[in-house]
Amino acid sequence: MNRDEIDSLVVTRRQDVQYLTGFESRGHNIPIGCIIAEGSHPHLIISDDLQATNISEPILGSVHTFNTDTSEDWFRSHGNAFWDEVLRVLNEIGQTRGMIGLQHDWLSVREFEKIKTNLPEAGFRDFSQALWKLRHIKDPVEIDAIRQAVRVAEIGVRTALEIVASGKSEDDTSLEIEAAMRGAGGQQRGIRAAALSGTHARFPIAQPGPDRIKNEDFVVIDITVSHSGYFAEIARTIHLGKPSDKQRALHDSILNAIKAGEKAMKPDANIEEVATYILKKSGRGVHADTFVQPLGSSIGLDLHEPPYISPKSQFSLREGMVFTLHPTRYLPDVGSAKVADVVLVTHDGVENLGSLARETM
């Protein structure tokens, strides 16, 4: 904030509020925010209903509440009652002048106009990118939460390896996997157990459907789950019959890619060069345009955070970063294959936070 000449910061993105205050909001559509100013504890701003349902939540900072009954539009944006409380707190801590940092990516035009009208002596600057950079490095508590999420995700994969069968639908299979993860402590937020057959697994947002799993197709087991708000992503590709030579070659290229990523990732390594190395080492004759980009991304309170592992990335790796490496390839008439693991950048390379074998063919 000093570097960017910011006097106070109003944070309105739920994940960033948790990062700065420790408060994990489970009401995803309920307004939440916090105010950061030098010489003052964080000021957490939540609805009175949210406070009542999270009374035991550990909080770093002071808690301020607003009444959702007086906010006719709180469910569409942060609403008038929320911003009235923000303005009250800014007045209380003497931060109605100077430069105020906002998250423009998470602010409606109407909300911005309300702030400007009520704080005519203040200036405003977008602080969104600085917050992302702040979150690049994970501390030991965050890393432990991600390890726990990885543990639950691997239970999902192990369950899938036992129950995926020819003739079962993607829907039914995925529900069984999800039930096993919930029983192991997986949280509702972000949990996704997807058994995807055929070719549509190449789409990052693909969802299980009524299609029946066939012996001749790849099946991508794509698992995401969170623990204390922190995500893990684990994926494996299996084949219930005898894979063709082309299918085996496709799967081998994915294994080569993730191994190359682990080898190339180390502190100060340029991510653009890491991505280029992954594509180069994926196999002879493998075309880069058959890979789904990005090849991986930072992971934490969001499933996919910047920086991304892509040939266009301008970032370098640093110790303490946590990534999901998730190389995915698609070839027409062959299928889709994906392998994903979560890795921690250490002082001399990376540590795989999981323990599952990758060879499944």
GICOR-V888276 format. One record per residue. N is the residue number from 1. RES is the residue in one small letter. SS is DSSP state (h for helix, s for strand, l for the rest). PSI is psi in radians with two decimals (* if undefined). D_FIRST is the distance of its C-alpha to the first C-alpha in whole Angstrom. Layout:
((N | RES | SS | PSI | D_FIRST) (N | RES | SS | PSI | D_FIRST))
This chain:
((1 | m | l | -0.70 | 0) (2 | n | l | -0.72 | 4) (3 | r | l | -0.71 | 5) (4 | d | l | 0.14 | 5) (5 | e | l | 0.80 | 6) (6 | i | l | 2.21 | 5) (7 | d | l | -0.63 | 7) (8 | s | s | 2.76 | 8) (9 | l | s | 2.22 | 8) (10 | v | s | 1.96 | 12) (11 | v | s | 2.25 | 13) (12 | t | l | 0.00 | 16) (13 | r | l | 2.24 | 17) (14 | r | h | -0.79 | 20) (15 | q | h | -0.63 | 19) (16 | d | h | -0.58 | 15) (17 | v | h | -0.76 | 16) (18 | q | h | -0.73 | 18) (19 | y | h | -0.69 | 16) (20 | l | h | -0.40 | 14) (21 | t | h | -0.30 | 17) (22 | g | l | -0.01 | 20) (23 | f | l | 2.04 | 22) (24 | e | l | 1.87 | 24) (25 | s | l | 2.20 | 25) (26 | r | l | -0.03 | 28) (27 | g | l | 1.55 | 29) (28 | h | l | -0.41 | 27) (29 | n | l | 0.10 | 28) (30 | i | l | 2.33 | 27) (31 | p | l | 2.48 | 24) (32 | i | s | 2.59 | 21) (33 | g | s | 3.04 | 18) (34 | c | s | 2.77 | 15) (35 | i | s | 2.27 | 13) (36 | i | s | 2.25 | 10) (37 | a | s | 2.57 | 9) (38 | e | l | 2.42 | 9) (39 | g | l | 0.22 | 13) (40 | s | l | 2.53 | 14) (41 | h | l | 2.72 | 15) (42 | p | l | 2.50 | 14) (43 | h | s | 1.89 | 16) (44 | l | s | 2.29 | 18) (45 | i | s | 1.98 | 20) (46 | i | s | 2.89 | 23) (47 | s | s | 2.74 | 27) (48 | d | h | -0.59 | 30) (49 | d | h | -0.72 | 32) (50 | l | h | -0.66 | 29) (51 | q | h | -0.71 | 29) (52 | a | h | -0.57 | 32) (53 | t | h | -0.17 | 33) (54 | n | l | 0.68 | 30) (55 | i | l | -0.44 | 31) (56 | s | l | 0.01 | 31) (57 | e | l | 2.25 | 27) (58 | p | l | 2.32 | 25) (59 | i | l | 2.38 | 22) (60 | l | l | 1.78 | 19) (61 | g | l | -3.05 | 18) (62 | s | s | 2.52 | 20) (63 | v | s | 2.28 | 22) (64 | h | s | 2.43 | 23) (65 | t | s | 2.76 | 25) (66 | f | s | 2.76 | 27) (67 | n | l | 1.99 | 30) (68 | t | h | -0.36 | 31) (69 | d | h | -0.42 | 34) (70 | t | h | 0.02 | 33) (71 | s | l | 1.82 | 31) (72 | e | l | -0.23 | 34) (73 | d | l | 0.40 | 31) (74 | w | l | -0.46 | 29) (75 | f | l | -0.21 | 30) (76 | r | l | -0.50 | 29) (77 | s | l | -2.94 | 26) (78 | h | l | -0.42 | 24) (79 | g | h | 2.93 | 26) (80 | n | h | -0.76 | 27) (81 | a | h | -0.71 | 27) (82 | f | h | -0.87 | 24) (83 | w | h | -0.52 | 22) (84 | d | h | -0.68 | 24) (85 | e | h | -0.66 | 22) (86 | v | h | -0.83 | 19) (87 | l | h | -0.67 | 20) (88 | r | h | -0.77 | 22) (89 | v | h | -0.72 | 19) (90 | l | h | -0.69 | 16) (91 | n | h | -0.73 | 19) (92 | e | h | -0.66 | 20) (93 | i | l | 0.17 | 17) (94 | g | l | 0.70 | 17) (95 | q | l | 0.81 | 14) (96 | t | l | -0.03 | 16) (97 | r | l | -3.07 | 15) (98 | g | s | -2.82 | 12) (99 | m | s | 2.19 | 10) (100 | i | s | 2.22 | 10) (101 | g | s | 2.36 | 8) (102 | l | s | 2.88 | 12) (103 | q | l | 1.58 | 13) (104 | h | h | -0.48 | 16) (105 | d | h | -0.27 | 18) (106 | w | h | 0.70 | 19) (107 | l | l | 2.21 | 19) (108 | s | l | 2.82 | 23) (109 | v | h | -0.73 | 24) (110 | r | h | -0.74 | 25) (111 | e | h | -0.76 | 22) (112 | f | h | -0.69 | 20) (113 | e | h | -0.65 | 23) (114 | k | h | -0.77 | 23) (115 | i | h | -0.85 | 20) (116 | k | h | -0.70 | 20) (117 | t | h | -0.67 | 23) (118 | n | h | -0.23 | 22) (119 | l | l | 1.20 | 19) (120 | p | l | -0.33 | 21) (121 | e | l | 0.06 | 19) (122 | a | s | 2.71 | 16) (123 | g | s | 2.85 | 14) (124 | f | s | 2.48 | 13) (125 | r | s | 2.47 | 11) (126 | d | s | 2.27 | 11) (127 | f | l | 0.24 | 9) (128 | s | h | -0.87 | 12) (129 | q | h | -0.62 | 12) (130 | a | h | -0.63 | 9) (131 | l | h | -0.68 | 10) (132 | w | h | -0.78 | 13) (133 | k | h | -0.61 | 12) (134 | l | h | -0.58 | 11) (135 | r | l | -0.05 | 14) (136 | h | l | -0.79 | 17) (137 | i | s | 2.23 | 17) (138 | k | l | 2.40 | 20) (139 | d | l | 3.00 | 20) (140 | p | h | -0.63 | 24) (141 | v | h | -0.73 | 24) (142 | e | h | -0.75 | 23) (143 | i | h | -0.69 | 25) (144 | d | h | -0.70 | 28) (145 | a | h | -0.69 | 27) (146 | i | h | -0.68 | 28) (147 | r | h | -0.73 | 31) (148 | q | h | -0.67 | 32) (149 | a | h | -0.68 | 32) (150 | v | h | -0.73 | 33) (151 | r | h | -0.79 | 36) (152 | v | h | -0.72 | 37) (153 | a | h | -0.67 | 37) (154 | e | h | -0.53 | 39) (155 | i | h | -0.68 | 42) (156 | g | h | -0.76 | 41) (157 | v | h | -0.78 | 42) (158 | r | h | -0.69 | 45) (159 | t | h | -0.75 | 46) (160 | a | h | -0.72 | 47) (161 | l | h | -0.43 | 49) (162 | e | h | -0.55 | 51) (163 | i | h | -0.30 | 51) (164 | v | l | 2.22 | 51) (165 | a | l | 2.63 | 55) (166 | s | l | 2.37 | 56) (167 | g | l | -0.36 | 57) (168 | k | l | 2.61 | 54) (169 | s | s | 2.71 | 52) (170 | e | h | -0.73 | 48) (171 | d | h | -0.93 | 48) (172 | d | h | -0.74 | 50) (173 | t | h | -0.77 | 48) (174 | s | h | -0.66 | 45) (175 | l | h | -0.67 | 45) (176 | e | h | -0.70 | 47) (177 | i | h | -0.77 | 44) (178 | e | h | -0.69 | 42) (179 | a | h | -0.69 | 44) (180 | a | h | -0.67 | 44) (181 | m | h | -0.65 | 40) (182 | r | h | -0.68 | 40) (183 | g | h | -0.42 | 43) (184 | a | l | 0.05 | 41) (185 | g | l | 0.16 | 37) (186 | g | l | 2.38 | 36) (187 | q | l | 2.72 | 34) (188 | q | l | -0.68 | 34) (189 | r | l | 2.09 | 31) (190 | g | l | -0.02 | 31) (191 | i | l | 2.29 | 34) (192 | r | s | 2.05 | 36) (193 | a | s | 1.88 | 40) (194 | a | s | 2.06 | 41) (195 | a | s | 1.90 | 44) (196 | l | s | 2.09 | 45) (197 | s | s | 2.89 | 48) (198 | g | l | -2.37 | 49) (199 | t | l | -0.27 | 47) (200 | h | h | -0.04 | 44) (201 | a | h | -0.22 | 42) (202 | r | h | -0.28 | 40) (203 | f | l | 2.17 | 38) (204 | p | l | -0.48 | 35) (205 | i | l | 0.23 | 36) (206 | a | l | 2.45 | 39) (207 | q | l | 2.60 | 41) (208 | p | l | 2.56 | 44) (209 | g | l | -2.89 | 47) (210 | p | l | -0.03 | 51) (211 | d | l | 2.50 | 52) (212 | r | s | 2.44 | 54) (213 | i | l | 2.35 | 53) (214 | k | l | 2.63 | 55) (215 | n | l | -0.56 | 57) (216 | e | l | -0.08 | 56) (217 | d | l | 2.65 | 53) (218 | f | s | 2.60 | 49) (219 | v | s | 2.06 | 47) (220 | v | s | 2.12 | 44) (221 | i | s | 1.87 | 42) (222 | d | s | 1.97 | 39) (223 | i | s | 2.26 | 37) (224 | t | s | 2.52 | 34) (225 | v | s | 2.75 | 33) (226 | s | s | 2.69 | 30) (227 | h | s | 2.17 | 30) (228 | s | l | 0.56 | 27) (229 | g | l | -0.16 | 25) (230 | y | s | 2.40 | 25) (231 | f | s | 2.76 | 27) (232 | a | s | 2.63 | 30) (233 | e | s | 2.10 | 32) (234 | i | s | 2.35 | 36) (235 | a | s | 2.54 | 38) (236 | r | s | 2.71 | 42) (237 | t | s | 2.25 | 45) (238 | i | s | 2.91 | 48) (239 | h | s | 2.23 | 52) (240 | l | l | -0.30 | 55) (241 | g | l | -2.46 | 57) (242 | k | l | 1.93 | 58) (243 | p | l | 2.56 | 55) (244 | s | l | 2.94 | 57) (245 | d | h | -0.68 | 56) (246 | k | h | -0.69 | 53) (247 | q | h | -0.75 | 52) (248 | r | h | -0.71 | 52) (249 | a | h | -0.66 | 50) (250 | l | h | -0.80 | 47) (251 | h | h | -0.70 | 46) (252 | d | h | -0.64 | 47) (253 | s | h | -0.59 | 44) (254 | i | h | -0.74 | 42) (255 | l | h | -0.72 | 42) (256 | n | h | -0.69 | 42) (257 | a | h | -0.81 | 39) (258 | i | h | -0.60 | 37) (259 | k | h | -0.70 | 39) (260 | a | h | -0.67 | 38) (261 | g | h | -0.78 | 34) (262 | e | h | -0.63 | 34) (263 | k | h | -0.66 | 36) (264 | a | h | -0.38 | 33) (265 | m | l | 2.13 | 30) (266 | k | l | 2.80 | 29) (267 | p | l | 2.43 | 25) (268 | d | l | -0.05 | 25) (269 | a | l | 2.42 | 27) (270 | n | s | 2.22 | 26) (271 | i | h | -0.61 | 26) (272 | e | h | -0.74 | 28) (273 | e | h | -0.61 | 31) (274 | v | h | -0.82 | 31) (275 | a | h | -0.73 | 32) (276 | t | h | -0.69 | 34) (277 | y | h | -0.72 | 36) (278 | i | h | -0.83 | 36) (279 | l | h | -0.66 | 38) (280 | k | h | -0.66 | 40) (281 | k | l | 0.09 | 41) (282 | s | l | -0.33 | 42) (283 | g | l | 2.68 | 46) (284 | r | l | 2.30 | 48) (285 | g | l | 0.09 | 49) (286 | v | l | 2.15 | 46) (287 | h | l | 2.35 | 44) (288 | a | h | -0.54 | 40) (289 | d | h | -0.06 | 40) (290 | t | h | -0.13 | 42) (291 | f | s | 2.46 | 39) (292 | v | l | 2.21 | 36) (293 | q | l | 2.58 | 33) (294 | p | l | 2.95 | 30) (295 | l | l | -0.22 | 32) (296 | g | s | 3.11 | 29) (297 | s | s | 2.82 | 26) (298 | s | s | 2.67 | 23) (299 | i | l | 2.57 | 24) (300 | g | l | -2.08 | 22) (301 | l | l | -0.31 | 22) (302 | d | l | 2.59 | 23) (303 | l | l | -0.79 | 26) (304 | h | l | 1.95 | 25) (305 | e | s | 2.71 | 21) (306 | p | s | 2.59 | 20) (307 | p | s | 2.72 | 21) (308 | y | s | 2.56 | 25) (309 | i | s | 1.72 | 27) (310 | s | l | 2.61 | 29) (311 | p | l | -0.19 | 30) (312 | k | l | 0.05 | 28) (313 | s | l | 2.49 | 25) (314 | q | l | 0.20 | 23) (315 | f | l | 2.86 | 21) (316 | s | s | 2.74 | 22) (317 | l | l | 2.61 | 23) (318 | r | l | 2.63 | 21) (319 | e | l | 2.37 | 23) (320 | g | l | -0.15 | 22) (321 | m | s | 2.55 | 22) (322 | v | s | 2.29 | 24) (323 | f | s | 2.63 | 26) (324 | t | s | 2.08 | 29) (325 | l | s | 2.08 | 32) (326 | h | l | 1.02 | 34) (327 | p | l | 2.33 | 36) (328 | t | s | 2.31 | 38) (329 | r | s | 2.64 | 41) (330 | y | s | 2.30 | 44) (331 | l | s | 2.20 | 47) (332 | p | l | 2.45 | 50) (333 | d | l | 0.06 | 53) (334 | v | l | -0.85 | 51) (335 | g | s | -2.97 | 48) (336 | s | s | 2.44 | 45) (337 | a | s | 2.48 | 43) (338 | k | s | 2.44 | 40) (339 | v | l | 2.33 | 39) (340 | a | s | 2.41 | 36) (341 | d | s | 2.78 | 34) (342 | v | s | 2.24 | 31) (343 | v | s | 2.55 | 30) (344 | l | s | 2.25 | 28) (345 | v | s | 2.10 | 26) (346 | t | s | -3.05 | 28) (347 | h | l | -0.37 | 28) (348 | d | l | 0.25 | 31) (349 | g | s | -2.37 | 31) (350 | v | s | 2.69 | 31) (351 | e | s | 2.20 | 32) (352 | n | s | 2.10 | 34) (353 | l | l | -0.11 | 33) (354 | g | l | -3.11 | 36) (355 | s | l | 0.07 | 40) (356 | l | l | 2.44 | 42) (357 | a | l | 2.55 | 44) (358 | r | l | -0.40 | 43) (359 | e | l | 1.93 | 47) (360 | t | l | 0.03 | 48) (361 | m | l | * | 51))
